[in-house]
Amino acid sequence: MRVPLSWLIEFLDLKSRRNDIFDGVEFSESFVRDVTDALNDLGMVVEGVETVTTGLKNVVVAQVQQIEEIEGADHIRKIMVSCDEPEPVSVVCGAYNFSVGDKVPFAKVGAVLPGGFEIARRKMKGVVSNGMLCSAKEVGLAEDSDGLMILPEALETGASLEEALGIFDDVVFDLAIEANRPDANCIAGVARDLAPRLGGKFVDPARVLGGLGKEEDTFSTIKDCAIVDREAASRLTVAIIEQPVSLKDAAVVRRRLYLCGMRSVSDIVDASNYVMIEYGFPSHPYDYDKLDGGAIRIRQARDGEVVQTLDGTVRTLKGGQEGTFGDVVITDASDSVVGVAGVMGGKETEIGPGTSKVLIELAAFNRAAIARTSKRLNLRSEASMRFERGVDPAATKKVLARICDLLSVEPTAVTDVGDTDPAMRSIDLRVNKVRSLLGVSDLDKADISRLLEPIGFEVDTTGDPLKVKVPTFRPDCDSEIDVIEEVARHYGYSNIKKTELRSPYVGRLTEQQRLVRQLRLFFRDRGLNETLTSSLLSRKDHEAVGILADPLFVANPLSKDELALRMSLLPGHLKAMVHNLSRRNYDISFFELGRVVSKEGSQRYEGLPNERVRVGVLLSDPTDAAARTAEMISLLLQFFSIDQVAFEGLVGDPSPSRYGYFPRLHRGRTGAVRDENGEIVLVAGELSPNVVSEMIRPFSKDRFGWIEFDLEAVMAMSVQDDKAEPYSSFTSTDLDLAFELPEGVGASQLVRVVQDAAGEIAKSVRIFDVFRSEKLSHGDKSIAVRLRLENLEHAVSEVEVQSVIDSTSKAVAKSLGGVLREQR
């Protein structure tokens, strides 16, 4: 937001600093510096300070004395003007919008106009031009203009244009106003905050509108003006103004609009825009004669209604849906839409040269509805920005009064409907809470009142908590902490001592964060490359890996190939695999830590999807990917301190669990790890040839292994045993036993039975072979285990070995129905 300093000080009573504000006719550097520092400390960050010169040092008020045609010239004429010279001066001019007696700006020879254009003596068609008659654009008072700028008749001929119009060099602050400070989106709001910091008072120059607000209004009312949908707006003030009007101090108004980045349109529109910047409350003028019934109403749009806005675009409006409010519109008395409320007016009721009567609308619209409409229509304006952040519903009369004051006119009719007397919110403020949060122990009730009251708050200090009334222009302050923030801002953040954090836990990683870092190092040390695949996939991508459940679709997909959140890491890795193989990068050794999402409800957060952190590993091998995958599984189980027997062969496809969905791999070459409830937390195996053959056939004949597991679930299975085991000084003995077992017996079951039967002498039991054959006579499969036998007191004897064989074979036979192969 751009804030001219000349405008700002009109709201400031700085009697104590009167001598250091100006250096001659310019603002002093020390004053500009103090204002900049104060604005920054108050949170209205100054992003730039620009000194703007008028460029009108040799421009004077001239009066047209004579107009003569130039022989042989169709578009220029000889003009004789009187100014501050003893004799009339001849000037050649191409404009035609003036006549004898008019007063116009005259740039003398040697003048340098805004933009660096230097005026020189010239000769055109044999006539000498001793300067230039100027338009409003040429003297920097408007962005565009048609013809010369016609000055008021009362101006003294020959006077400096700067002094005659009251415009001088200025300083413009470019402020970054945050969205939570709607009150600071105007000159008055910035001045109100700034005044106490500069040792002054805030003054409001707006006059009271004659009669309005008193017991008996002197204005007639406007029939049929109403708020049809009370959710659309809380208040509507409407006034009728008769033309013609005259913009007071027009040059000053238009120059300030220009400095704030707005163009001059017409007297009424300029007054409306000027007051919007001054008080932060947008208004909109309508051509009264173009409004059916001479009235306006506010309601919610209906689906499919259209309106042509001032920019010439026809816009289709949207009605309310279940639970949400639709676009807000302005209609005339016949219910025809004439504008998008709070965003932009309609083309059909635009003010024009033929307008004789104007209806001015001021309304406090629904903030959320204006924000949604502005975003949906991709139509953001100065007005919509202010309505989105919040306006003062109590300011409509004051804003109307200021507009009428600028136009030197009284309204002929005024109507005010809705909440015409909005109340101030009351908030309890605990003094101890203020002291605690700010770390300032000596703040008392009087100090808090002294900081809050100059910026519009009312403070009752008779008790504790204090009763603080929040002004209506501060919709952002709706809780105790918001009021405390205001106390802090005006106490001065620079005056609050810094408190160093002394907690011994600052910066400590969580257990999962620490483990994730170690896991990444684990994979990198084994030559794997970390990948980052897309979290958005298509339904077809999921179906290719055997996941047929409905994914969670996104509301605004970028393409048909990225319309759903992934349920597995495998589809993204398949795409990465093809990408690398097509570029002759044949060593596929990938890993990724990423999130997957399924529609089933979260176990932790009710009403949300089930979002889990997964780890995926993709490995290639020319001959036996299953073996390389099994080796990696063994290392991973060691990393997580999980018993190797937890990994078992998987019959059929992995079933869905509370951990989500796992992909289908090569049947017969797939294993899984289950938690204590029997739910799958890890799957690993070789990729099915049906999945990869079509994808990689042109590039490679390798086989590929895949591992995917739920990180949190696997961490929960980790057994961290820090207890030191006694060490034997005698040689250990390995004992290999093979058992014929039914197909339904798992490897982990066999290991547990063997471990329990062997007793303490068996330091470890692990599987080293699984064999299936029709020649087996007592079972469907043979599983071979290797026991490491160790005795702390002596070397393991043959008697102890035989005892282990006998006890384990009996236990396996009894518990699992298995037979030791050597005892057939």
Order of alpha helices (4+ residues) and beta strands (2+ residues): beta-alpha-beta-beta-beta-alpha-beta-beta-beta-beta-beta-beta-beta-beta-beta-beta-alpha-beta-alpha-beta-beta-beta-alpha-alpha-beta-beta-beta-beta-beta-beta-beta-beta-alpha-alpha-alpha-beta-beta-alpha-alpha-beta-beta-alpha-alpha-beta-beta-alpha-beta-alpha-beta-beta-alpha-beta-beta-beta-alpha-beta-alpha-beta-alpha-beta-beta-alpha-beta
